Structures are given as C-alpha cells and as structure tokens.
Amino acid sequence: MTYEEYPYFIRQVKRANKEAKRYNIPSQLLKIKANNITDKSTQLMSYLSEARRGLDIYLYDNQNQVLLLLMPLADELEKAGFIARMNTWCKERTGSTLAELDIVIEQQLALPISSDDIKRLVSLS
C-alpha cells in the first residue's frame, strides 16, 4: 500500500456510500485480515489483492496482512459468491481453508453506512 492509495480508496468508499444513500445502489465493504501471518497466509492475501472483479477497489496493507475491499454495484448475493470463491482459492492455492490459516472477514457491511463506520472500518489496524 502506498500513501497515495489510501485517500483514493476513502474517496471511492464515500462516493459509493453517497450513491447507496441517494439512489439505493448496492455496494459492499469488507475487511479481510490474516490474524496469524505465515507464508501461506501471505501468499493467499497477496493473491486476493490481485484477483478482483473489474469494478472492485482494494486497499492492501502487506505488512499487517489487511485487505479492504470495496465492491461497488454488488449486492449480498454477489458478496456471498466472492466469499465462496475466496474459500475455493484458499484451498486450491495453499491446501488449507481460510479458517485453518486464521484469515477472517473481520467486517462486512452493505452500504450505506455512517461516516463513523467508514472511519472505523478503513483504519488498517
């Protein structure tokens, strides 16, 4: 993650949040974290940060193994499909499940959310 990526990500979250409020356009915001950093978790988190839908916007903190994912125009069903694919990718790439690698979806929110929720969620710690 570079310093330049963070403000861009925040702007995109705020824009998607405004569109969700004003026009009822669905978007999802996820915070994925590796609680136990290992070679396998690093491998998978790096893969996840690169394997994205065309519209998705990622903010990846390699040092802390935290991935913030904004899924514009995605509803609950599309979010569930992405999470299922994450589990499949994990098993295929590492031979382990997300749970075995202690990779968790720490937060998953459908927009719109409050400004405070945005601030809390996009803190990378």
Disulfide bonds with the S-S distance in Angstrom:
none
